[in-house]
Amino acid sequence: MTLSYDVHNSQKDKVHLIQKNTNLDQVMHSFASVFLKITTIIVFQVFFIIDSSFSDHINAKVTGFVDATSPIYIWGYDRKFYYEDRSAPLFIVGERDINNFNKINLMAFPHTNIGLFAFQDLDKDGEFSQDFKGEPLEPFGFSLNPIGKYQDIVFEDFVFDMEKFSKVEINLRK
């Protein structure tokens, strides 16, 4: 009787093992299918969307820089609330070579209206430095070169239509 019980349990274990393997095959096939779809979408975006989505007709000329060894950063904003929060610029372009400060290619996404904020990173930390009152510690400037204190400048003062400009000059000031 033990022999027949062992044989019966052994067959039962084999059936359970086959069912588990079948379930595992289905899960792995489903995972492979989803992974293939995601990979295809990413490859499509990389080769077709990203390369053609940039606009290389906007160049910035930055003048008034203080130090020839410190990089210039340009942050492009397309939304007022992002500028007001000083978060999530549309793009960030950094230029370290003084010879290129007169012609910085922005490679911006093709938006109609955009505002540029530029600064020279004297402490080379990649961030715009301010004191505890919010006063700038590094030279800064905006597209359209609005006049006023740093805190008084609003998005509407420096936003411009990208279709009307091929070159934007930004004068840095302290």
Helices and strands as residue ranges (DSSP letters): H 2-44, I 45-50, H 51-53, E 59-63, E 72-77, H 80-85, E 91-95, G 98-100, E 104-105, E 113-120, E 140-142, G 150-152, H 155-158, E 159-161, G 162-164, E 167-171
